[in-house]
Amino acid sequence: MLVRARPTVDVGFLVKLDWIPGARHAVGLRHAFTRALAENGTYDLPNFGRSANGNFLERYNSFVGSWSWTLSPRYLNEFRFQ
C-alpha cells in the first residue's frame, strides 16, 4: 500500500509599525504569525517508518516591542520586549 502525503498548507504574515514621536525617540511594534497544517504528513526521520505518519498543526506567534532614544551624538539606548 502506497501512502501519499497531502501538501502542507502554510500561512504567514508580518505586521510592523514604526512611530517617531520626536527627533530623539523611536517606537516600534512587530507581530509575526505562521501556521502550518499537514494531513497524513511524514517526518524526516527514516527510522520511524510508517509510524511517523499523522496529522499535525503548528502555530507560531511572535510579538516584539522596542523603544530607542538618543542620549547624545555618541550614545544610543534601546529597550526591547519580546
SVG drawing of the C-alpha trace seen along z (x, -y; Angstrom):
<svg xmlns="http://www.w3.org/2000/svg" viewBox="-5 -66 35 68">
<polyline fill="none" stroke="black" stroke-width="0.4" points="0.0,0.0 1.4,-3.3 0.6,-6.3 0.9,-9.7 1.2,-12.8 -1.1,-15.7 0.6,-19.0 1.3,-21.2 -0.8,-24.3 1.4,-27.2 0.1,-30.7 2.3,-33.5 2.3,-37.3 4.3,-40.0 3.0,-43.4 5.4,-46.1 4.5,-49.6 7.1,-52.4 6.4,-55.7 8.8,-58.5 7.3,-60.8 10.3,-63.2 13.8,-63.7 15.4,-61.6 12.9,-58.8 11.6,-55.9 9.0,-53.3 8.4,-50.0 5.9,-47.1 6.1,-43.9 3.9,-40.8 4.8,-37.7 2.4,-34.7 2.9,-31.4 0.6,-28.4 1.3,-25.0 -1.2,-22.2 -0.2,-18.8 -2.6,-15.9 -1.1,-12.5 2.3,-14.1 5.6,-12.3 8.6,-13.3 12.1,-13.4 13.4,-10.5 13.6,-7.3 14.0,-5.0 10.4,-5.7 8.9,-4.2 5.1,-4.3 4.5,-5.0 5.5,-8.7 2.6,-9.4 -0.1,-11.6 -1.7,-15.0 -0.1,-18.0 -0.9,-21.7 1.8,-24.2 1.2,-27.8 3.7,-30.4 3.2,-33.9 6.0,-36.4 5.5,-39.9 8.3,-42.4 8.2,-46.0 11.1,-48.4 11.8,-52.0 15.1,-53.6 16.3,-57.1 19.4,-59.1 21.1,-60.2 23.9,-62.1 25.5,-62.0 27.7,-59.1 25.2,-57.2 22.0,-55.4 19.8,-53.5 17.2,-50.8 14.6,-49.0 13.2,-45.8 10.5,-43.5 9.7,-40.1"/>
</svg>
